[in-house]
Amino acid sequence: MTEIVDNQAPTPPPGSTETPGGRTGTTARKYNGWTQNSTLEDYSLRYAPKSFRRWTPYVVATTALGGIAYLADFAIGGSIAISNGFSSALVAILAAAVTIFLTGIPISYYSAKYSIDMDLLTRGAGFGYLGSTLTSVIYASFTFIFFALEGSIMAQALELGLHIPLAAGYLICSLIILPLVFYGMTALSKMQVWTQPVWLVLMVAPFVSIAIQDPGTFSQFTHFAGNSPTGSSISMLGVGAGAGVALSLIAQIGEQVDYLRFMPDKTPQNAKKWWGAVLSAGPGWVILGGAKQIGGAFLAFYIAGSVGLAKANEPIQQYVSGFKTFAAPVALGLATFFVILSQIKINTTNAYSGSLSWSNFFSRLTHRHPGRVVYIFLNVGIALALMEGGVFGFLNTVLGFYSNVAIAWIGAVVADLVINKPLKLSPSYIEFKRAHLYNFNPVGFGSMLIASAISIAAYFNAFGDYGKAFSPFIALFIAMALSPLFAVLTKGKYYIARTDDLAEPLVLEDGLLSAVTMTCTVCAEDFERPDIAGCPFHQGAICSLCCSLEKDCHDSCKSGGAGEGPVDLAIPAMRSAD
């Protein structure tokens, strides 16, 4: 059944000479070819329209999970076990995995439901339009730090397998990623789907071989002490330190939802598949991620006697030894191929997500958008510099510090989604458009800053050894406690600067929002209704990108008392119920 709610588009004022370009006497804004090409641009700053979301839940989930082929998990697990021993490492990895899984559920759901990426979600989840610029840098940092770590692992494989010097290997590992990322989801979905079975078989093969040939090795692993001063027994300091390193991966949920935003709308017919895809490809990534970390810890123990503890956390060393158990003549070549395949699968995702994050960051600061692909070069360039600087050698230190900031951000977002919204302290929907948001919302932005500052102080021994070890958990708990507190104190005032009062051509088909479009008065292009706002400055409808890039309006649509005092937090009529 189709219900016409309102099919009346805004009209220019009587006597106006307004053109499709927006204000009177202007011409339509034009973007360069990269920006206008949706295959290249992948709606980097926008809501992902229904017309573009043509993939099945299975394809979206497989593409998202293809990105977790990274081998840094093996290096992280090996490092944690070598530093803290078996028992502490196991508890640390499991504690981090549970935390990441639980925080990932609401983020994945809201992203898939509203078809928006992590940056747009953060804007509406308590940070405000400009407040989320800081989180864009945090997220971009995650992508280039892990690009550098994964590229370093790939370069190690090129050095061992093909005798290519590390410095040259870093450059090769960077350049090979660029063409794959240009075409975004269109190309990445095909690459990830076709390579996933091969990668899975190669990943588990050494463990199966060892289990068949020498099953007693696994029981010996439980006595692995590494360099831990407490041996293989559990140490709370070791658990905290290890969990802090593993929790640096909490921002991986951002890369997962960069793909989940392309999920089709949830309907009664596809509800089970929809939920299965969202949960498996969203928070579910950490199930495989945690298993890989434990696997990396085991392989580090397995090869420590032959290569030494210093190299036991290098995935190429781990897999050369693992493949030797059943394919000794070709073990080096097989391990090199596996590492290269794994790192291509993940670093395409790192470069892709980084380009989205930098696009969002610079568009707000400069009011310019040359296209997502431009920022691929920036992200990969920073990662290359980190690789050449030897970032892999400081793995635990880099990730331990980063986790404090990342988890404060995620904690503030999750608190808004699972506490503030059910308690009606914040709007029940996600608003991401500049036209409707305050620049800064102290609920999320303030919570993150305070939680980060306290946890970083703890990391640098302000509260003793235990405070340092558990500093990421301090960040999480403080952020989640402050968010609802600030929401109560501010009475929800800083979420919505003005309500969406634009007359709209909205069609509901069986209760779901259809792909009805409106024309932007600035660029004269058609966009689906969720990507459109009313613009008094341009006297008509404006798309979210043109709104973001407008520098002459000075947010006039939100001045003159708009947004003062508590606002109506009821969902606007144009939103569709789920």
Order of alpha helices (4+ residues) and beta strands (2+ residues): beta-alpha-alpha-alpha-alpha-alpha-alpha-alpha-alpha-alpha-alpha-alpha-alpha-alpha-alpha-alpha-alpha-alpha-alpha-alpha-alpha-alpha-alpha-beta-beta-beta-beta-beta-beta-alpha
